[in-house]
Amino acid sequence: MYSKNAWKKYKDNLNVVMDFNEGYKSFLTKGKTERLFIYETIKLAEEKGFKPLTSFKSLKKGDKVYANNRDKNIALFVIGEEPLENGMNILGAHIDSPRIDIKQNPLYEKEGFALLDTHYYGGIKKYQWVTMPLSLHGVVYKKDGTKVEVHVGDDANDPIVGISDLLIHLSADQMQKSAAKVIEGEDLDVTVGSIPSMDDKASPKNYLLNILKEKYDIEEEDFLSAEIEVVPAASSRDYGLDRSMVAGYGHDDRVCAYTSLMALLDAQDVKKTACCILTDKEEVGSIGATGAQSLFFENVVAELVNLEGNYIDLKVRRCLSNSNMLSSDVSAGVDPLYLGVNELKNSAYLGRGIVFNKYTGSRGKSGCNDANPDFIASLRKIMDENNIYFQTAELGKVDQGGGGTIAYLLANYNMNVIDAGIAVLNMHSPMEIVSKVDVYEGYLAYKTFLEKL
């Protein structure tokens, strides 16, 4: 069902769209960081009967398996009736989003305030992150190996933190700067307190250290082995007077991660083994042990082939080469206020269903995957046969900008890969917007891919 208004499909049953999005809003609010998203994923998967890879001695059709990589990257599988050597149908999304990270030596005081020094992560417009409620989420590992969870700002009774900005009355010089420079990266420091310690030093930093010691039993030195992220404190909410959209932090790319996950959890009677892989670090190049360039996924596939019996490495190679993948990543939705950046015949629109991107990249298709047309034809067929609304798009005008996904990394295994995701407004901002009907239609498209291809 190419490029039609998907809302019309549900004119007699809007509740199915709205109900699905209630689950998504809740999940998005709880899963604001990679770790939190993985925690919620495992909880949901285990409720559906999934078990850790390490608990299996062999595999049979219908087994539900997951492998957790450092609480920031996970692969889940429903074993199909065909041998793994014949390939898998894979949904791959990333669960990291642009944010602000706390540095390793962060806590300092200045002019009566206690602040945390930061380093932003991913592509952000820095000016969007000031004068708004922020929360802190992460882990601190002490030298004895003790793991301490830190979560401040999202409970109704919690304090929030934030980044200040210069008042308009004194900002004449600031307002002359370009948008890229009006807020500098080194000025994105988070205010965390102002009460002085009740000793001779009268230090707000020492007062904060006393709080950290009392609440978490951590010392200043423990920040050296901490990973704490600064994210918006707001919950995901309905957007629009008609409640047609969802406003929230992290739609890129957790909207595709959630819908891919739900599609896998709900998939029935799959012929090829169905897989959902959720990765980290896409916003900074998919690097590191938990990014898509890691050997984690390949190693897990090897473990599955081994559990199938009669292991040889060639079976792993054939499995990967014979696989099909939807790189589940968002597209830039057309914004009526900024039409000039789009070539409207080849752009993504909110409310028209899932978006297929033959290629992403930038300028002369640099860094793109460029899916094969025969694979696209097979996707068109199953989408039409199952009444799934879809559209095709590029990321803006040819020389306007661009961006990448994990598609080309998995295509390195010689599998069929195409980007397929949900259109987003305000991408990479603290408050992104998606259409509820696209969220639900994306889930149906992913489920159809796993069951029918």
Sequence and secondary structure as in RCSB ss.txt:
>XXXX:A:sequence
MYSKNAWKKYKDNLNVVMDFNEGYKSFLTKGKTERLFIYETIKLAEEKGFKPLTSFKSLKKGDKVYANNRDKNIA
LFVIGEEPLENGMNILGAHIDSPRIDIKQNPLYEKEGFALLDTHYYGGIKKYQWVTMPLSLHGVVYKKDGTKVEV
HVGDDANDPIVGISDLLIHLSADQMQKSAAKVIEGEDLDVTVGSIPSMDDKASPKNYLLNILKEKYDIEEEDFLS
AEIEVVPAASSRDYGLDRSMVAGYGHDDRVCAYTSLMALLDAQDVKKTACCILTDKEEVGSIGATGAQSLFFENV
VAELVNLEGNYIDLKVRRCLSNSNMLSSDVSAGVDPLYLGVNELKNSAYLGRGIVFNKYTGSRGKSGCNDANPDF
IASLRKIMDENNIYFQTAELGKVDQGGGGTIAYLLANYNMNVIDAGIAVLNMHSPMEIVSKVDVYEGYLAYKTFL
EKL
>XXXX:A:secstr
 BT  GGGGGTT HHHHHHHHHHHHHHHHH  SHHHHHHHHHHHHHHTT EEGGG SS  TT EEEEEETTTEEE
EEE  SS GGG EEEEEEE    EEEEEEEEEEEETTEEEEEEEEESS  GGGGSSS EEEEEEEE TTS EEEE
EESSSTTS  BB     GGG TTGGGS TTTSS GGG  EEEE    SSTT  HHHHHHHHHHHHH   GGGGGG
EEEEEEE    EEESTT  EEEETTHHHHHHHHHHHHHHHH  S SSEEEEEEEB GGGTS STTBTTSSHHHHH
HHHHHHHHSS  HHHHHHHHHT EEEE   EEB  TT GGG  GGG B TTS EEEES  EETTTBT     HHH
HHHHHHHHHHTT  EEE  SSSTTT EE  SHHHHHTTT EEEEEE EEBSTTSSSEEEEHHHHHHHHHHHHHHH
HH 
